[in-house]
Amino acid sequence: METVLSGIRPTGNLHLGNYFGAVQAFVKLQHAYNCFFFIADWHSLTTHPKPDNIRNSVKIILAEYLACGIDPEKATIYVQSDVREVAELYLYLNMNAYLGELERVTSFKDKVRSQPDNINAGLLTYPSLMAADIIIHKAHKVPVGKDQEQNMEMARRFARRFNMIYGVEYFTEPQSFHLTDKAMKVPGLDGSGKMGKSEGNAIYLIDDEKTIKKKVMKAVTDSGPTEPNSEKPEAIANLFTLLEIVSSKDTYDYFNEKYNQCEIRYGDLKKQLAEDINAFCSPIRKRIIEIASDEDYMKKVAGLGAAKARESAAKTLREVREIIGFRS
């Protein structure tokens, strides 16, 4: 059975974009592949979080994964820092990584521009840590978005380079993987782009009814169409996309007809959208709170995942150390 691996940084809660993108893909993948899903708390250190922030974020992200349908009996779900072998492989990969190629990575150059006061070594070597996360479990496939394609190519490069340097065919070159040919794009509420944490345009699965309504009612709109059947501007098209995702077809058709007839009342649309988003999120939110409050269950899940992940990682590290030439 092929191995699939993916992770999420504990820098915020899961939002609807995560749910309809990666998380639902994970739920399906766990039944067909040997899956490793991890919470990337080491990666989050590039933003210098406080200890309590790390602990609380890891806890809620784990609860959210479980509430969304990840089964710890079927998939290995673990916290990155519980698998210390990853850090050792990260060291070995960095020894074979070159400054020039790391500096050319688009995501690093973006960080240099957006946060010039915090250009740390962790940001520079993000691709090698990501590669260590992946190849330590001999992952064949990694679900990623387009923004991670360059880092995936770096992971393949590091795997090839290790094999070439030591004259072995040890590491598999991981491939980018999409569950469907066209991944669902969940738009944000700010009138452009996709929903995301950094954009500040997200609705989180843990948001309560009041918060959801407040966010939706602030969504960007315009003065309305002036000609029948006119093309929707991006901000309005985004609202209709959200309707299509969470509302019934009748609801979508009703507001679409009102728009085409130049009779749309955006306030009514937003109120209905807020109600439908809340109806969708409410059972998930309830489950998240229940799981997060069960400390014993949370510890059991984290411990089970750590044990399974470390068993896989330790085997790889023993073989890697032997290939490099270190003593057993």
Secondary structure, DSSP 8 states (H G I E B T S, - for coil): --EEEEEE-SSS--BHHHIIIIIHHHHHHTTTSEEEEEE-TTGGGGG---HHHHHHHHHHHHHHHHHTT--TTTSEEEEGGG-THHHHHHHHHHHT--HHHHHT-HHHHHHHHH-TT---HHHHTHHHHHHHHHHTTT-SEEE--GGGHHHHHHHHHHHHHHHHHHT---S---EEE-SSSS----B-SSSSSB--TTTT---BTT--HHHHHHHHHT----S--SSTT----HHHHHHHHHHHHHS-HHHHHHHHHHHHTT---HHHHHHHHHHHHHHHHHHHHHHHHHHHH-HHHHHHHHHHHHHHHHHHHHHHHHHHHHHHT---
